[in-house]
Each structure stands twice: as structure tokens, then as C-alpha cells.
């Protein structure tokens, strides 16, 4: 029986894996295709507040930022058009 999953090495080379995934996204122009696909969808916007400049980053900061990132990845998957603007910088 053929499996869909490849065996995972005991010590994965994460930088190499990340480069391979990034190359896939760049070569396939995946982000551009997603933007084109959601252009006429309902607009959804999210502005993340300023970075934590006064204190070291804690676990609670990482959780919050991860959840915010997940929201911005989820909404295009359901057809919404995003501005992809984190923070208050003017584009």
C-alpha cells in the first residue's frame, strides 16, 4: 500500500525545508493567484497594533500574533479580499 506521507528525518533541516516551500510559492506565483482569485470577494480588513517596543516578547505576545496571522490566512481561503496591511504603516 502506497502512503501519501514521506518519512520525516530525526533531525529535519528546517531552513532547507522553508526554502523549498518558498520556492514553490514563488515559482507557482501562488500569492498572486490568491490575490486575483479573491479580488471581487467581500472585503475584510485587519489592522494589528504597534509592536511591543518596551518589553521583551513573551509567550502571550507570540500567541496573539499567531492568532492574528491565522485570521489573515483564513479569510482569503473563504474568498475574502484583504489589504494585507499589518500595523499602521501607510502604503
Backbone as CSV, one residue per row, in Angstrom:
resi,resn,N_x,N_y,N_z,CA_x,CA_y,CA_z,C_x,C_y,C_z
1,UNK,0.841,-1.177,0.000,0.000,0.000,0.000,0.888,1.243,0.000
2,UNK,0.597,2.172,-0.900,1.389,3.390,-1.008,0.872,4.424,-0.002
3,UNK,1.799,5.067,0.687,1.419,6.092,1.651,1.549,7.481,1.025
4,UNK,0.755,8.414,1.489,0.808,9.786,0.998,1.900,10.592,1.673
5,UNK,2.390,10.115,2.786,3.352,10.862,3.578,4.766,10.332,3.411
6,UNK,5.709,11.250,3.374,7.118,10.877,3.311,7.636,10.706,4.742
7,UNK,8.601,9.826,4.936,9.167,9.696,6.283,9.864,11.006,6.693
8,UNK,9.787,11.312,7.964,10.392,12.533,8.494,11.739,12.175,9.116
9,UNK,12.801,12.904,8.738,14.104,12.608,9.340,14.123,12.957,10.829
10,UNK,14.997,12.313,11.562,15.106,12.568,13.007,15.511,14.003,13.286
11,UNK,16.315,14.597,12.420,16.752,15.990,12.586,16.466,16.738,11.283
12,UNK,15.241,17.224,11.104,14.892,17.901,9.858,15.735,19.163,9.646
13,UNK,16.057,19.448,8.409,16.787,20.664,8.044,15.748,21.743,7.738
14,UNK,15.289,22.423,8.788,14.189,23.379,8.647,14.491,24.510,7.673
15,UNK,15.689,25.099,7.683,15.960,26.150,6.688,15.817,25.650,5.248
16,UNK,16.270,24.435,4.983,16.152,23.857,3.650,14.686,23.626,3.281
17,UNK,13.917,23.131,4.232,12.500,22.892,4.001,11.788,24.212,3.714
18,UNK,12.097,25.246,4.494,11.475,26.562,4.298,11.817,27.126,2.925
19,UNK,13.080,26.981,2.498,13.483,27.477,1.170,12.732,26.741,0.063
20,UNK,12.539,25.429,0.231,11.821,24.640,-0.768,10.367,25.096,-0.879
21,UNK,9.724,25.347,0.249,8.331,25.810,0.246,8.238,27.202,-0.367
22,UNK,9.152,28.087,-0.006,9.157,29.438,-0.562,9.366,29.400,-2.071
23,UNK,10.259,28.539,-2.530,10.497,28.399,-3.964,9.219,27.938,-4.682
24,UNK,8.497,27.002,-4.075,7.231,26.534,-4.640,6.250,27.698,-4.783
25,UNK,6.124,28.516,-3.731,5.212,29.654,-3.774,5.644,30.674,-4.816
26,UNK,6.947,30.938,-4.908,7.440,31.921,-5.873,7.314,31.409,-7.302
27,UNK,7.743,30.179,-7.545,7.695,29.618,-8.905,6.261,29.497,-9.411
28,UNK,5.352,29.126,-8.530,3.959,28.966,-8.926,3.152,30.249,-8.851
29,UNK,3.797,31.332,-8.390,3.123,32.632,-8.239,1.811,32.453,-7.464
30,UNK,1.897,31.685,-6.383,0.719,31.299,-5.607,0.041,32.516,-4.978
31,UNK,0.819,33.423,-4.381,0.208,34.576,-3.730,-0.518,35.457,-4.747
32,UNK,0.085,35.659,-5.921,-0.565,36.458,-6.962,-1.869,35.805,-7.411
33,UNK,-1.867,34.473,-7.520,-3.086,33.756,-7.902,-4.168,33.911,-6.840
34,UNK,-3.773,33.852,-5.575,-4.730,34.029,-4.496,-5.328,35.427,-4.542
35,UNK,-4.489,36.457,-4.729,-4.989,37.835,-4.798,-5.974,38.002,-5.958
36,UNK,-5.640,37.412,-7.105,-6.518,37.507,-8.274,-7.848,36.790,-8.003
37,UNK,-7.763,35.643,-7.365,-8.950,34.829,-7.084,-9.910,35.540,-6.127
38,UNK,-9.389,36.336,-5.201,-10.242,36.966,-4.192,-10.517,38.448,-4.473
39,UNK,-10.078,38.961,-5.618,-10.210,40.390,-5.927,-11.633,40.903,-5.759
40,UNK,-12.618,40.175,-6.242,-14.008,40.633,-6.194,-14.783,40.093,-4.996
41,UNK,-14.079,39.469,-4.076,-14.750,38.933,-2.894,-15.092,40.039,-1.913
42,UNK,-15.874,39.707,-0.898,-16.181,40.710,0.120,-14.888,41.155,0.800
43,UNK,-14.787,42.446,1.074,-13.562,42.974,1.674,-13.509,42.633,3.157
44,UNK,-12.314,42.297,3.613,-12.081,42.051,5.031,-10.773,42.716,5.383
45,UNK,-10.759,43.413,6.500,-9.578,44.181,6.857,-9.228,43.949,8.312
46,UNK,-7.948,43.994,8.599,-7.476,43.815,9.964,-6.231,44.654,10.149
47,UNK,-6.223,45.488,11.172,-5.032,46.264,11.498,-4.494,45.784,12.832
48,UNK,-3.284,45.316,12.821,-2.617,44.885,14.033,-2.005,46.111,14.693
49,UNK,-2.020,46.159,15.989,-1.437,47.282,16.713,0.075,47.322,16.588
50,UNK,0.680,48.376,17.144,2.133,48.515,17.051,2.848,47.391,17.788
51,UNK,4.094,47.182,17.406,4.881,46.118,18.038,5.140,46.447,19.498
52,UNK,5.534,45.450,20.252,5.852,45.628,21.654,7.283,46.131,21.746
53,UNK,7.446,47.439,21.889,8.777,48.029,21.860,9.389,48.173,23.246
54,UNK,8.571,48.169,24.278,9.073,48.482,25.615,9.486,47.273,26.436
55,UNK,9.012,46.119,26.078,9.292,44.922,26.873,9.719,43.786,25.963
56,UNK,10.421,42.807,26.534,10.756,41.638,25.715,9.481,40.886,25.334
57,UNK,9.550,40.220,24.211,8.389,39.474,23.740,8.153,38.262,24.638
58,UNK,6.925,38.098,25.074,6.567,36.967,25.918,5.731,35.962,25.144
59,UNK,5.446,34.845,25.789,4.632,33.809,25.149,3.279,34.354,24.725
60,UNK,2.688,35.208,25.555,1.366,35.741,25.243,1.407,36.630,24.000
61,UNK,2.523,37.305,23.749,2.654,38.086,22.518,2.678,37.148,21.308
62,UNK,3.443,36.072,21.419,3.568,35.127,20.306,2.214,34.485,19.999
63,UNK,1.461,34.119,21.040,0.139,33.522,20.820,-0.769,34.506,20.099
64,UNK,-0.790,35.745,20.580,-1.657,36.753,19.966,-1.296,37.005,18.513
65,UNK,-0.023,37.138,18.229,0.407,37.394,16.852,0.140,36.191,15.956
66,UNK,0.285,34.992,16.514,-0.005,33.788,15.727,-1.478,33.720,15.364
67,UNK,-2.344,34.023,16.322,-3.779,34.000,16.049,-4.160,35.054,15.013
68,UNK,-3.574,36.244,15.112,-3.854,37.298,14.135,-3.414,36.859,12.738
69,UNK,-2.277,36.204,12.666,-1.783,35.707,11.380,-2.735,34.651,10.815
70,UNK,-3.217,33.775,11.681,-4.135,32.726,11.226,-5.435,33.312,10.673
71,UNK,-5.948,34.352,11.322,-7.156,35.011,10.808,-6.910,35.547,9.402
72,UNK,-5.743,36.165,9.194,-5.465,36.749,7.887,-5.212,35.679,6.834
73,UNK,-4.826,34.505,7.222,-4.665,33.414,6.259,-6.003,32.737,5.973
74,UNK,-6.869,32.672,6.980,-8.164,32.003,6.843,-9.104,32.768,5.910
75,UNK,-9.206,34.067,6.087,-10.201,34.837,5.336,-10.023,34.767,3.816
76,UNK,-8.819,34.832,3.258,-8.712,34.632,1.808,-9.117,33.222,1.382
77,UNK,-8.920,32.246,2.268,-9.305,30.879,1.919,-10.805,30.738,1.752
78,UNK,-11.568,31.646,2.347,-13.027,31.590,2.187,-13.503,32.673,1.219
79,UNK,-12.562,33.234,0.433,-12.924,34.118,-0.666,-12.928,35.597,-0.374
80,UNK,-12.450,36.020,0.774,-12.479,37.446,1.095,-11.222,38.148,0.570
81,UNK,-11.407,39.393,0.161,-10.304,40.214,-0.339,-9.683,40.977,0.823
82,UNK,-8.383,40.841,0.982,-7.679,41.502,2.075,-6.750,42.584,1.552
83,UNK,-6.418,43.530,2.432,-5.432,44.555,2.104,-4.025,44.088,2.462
84,UNK,-3.911,43.106,3.326,-2.618,42.606,3.802,-1.781,43.743,4.367
85,UNK,-2.362,44.472,5.311,-1.641,45.556,5.964,-1.624,45.285,7.449
86,UNK,-0.507,44.810,7.947,-0.350,44.645,9.383,0.249,45.922,9.936
87,UNK,-0.333,46.462,10.947,0.199,47.674,11.562,-0.387,48.924,10.943
88,UNK,0.265,50.018,11.211,-0.280,51.308,10.845,0.504,52.004,9.741
89,UNK,1.448,51.338,9.124,2.209,51.958,8.044,1.287,52.252,6.879
90,UNK,1.477,53.403,6.271,0.662,53.791,5.116,1.302,53.241,3.860
91,UNK,0.483,52.665,3.005,1.001,52.131,1.745,0.682,53.075,0.632
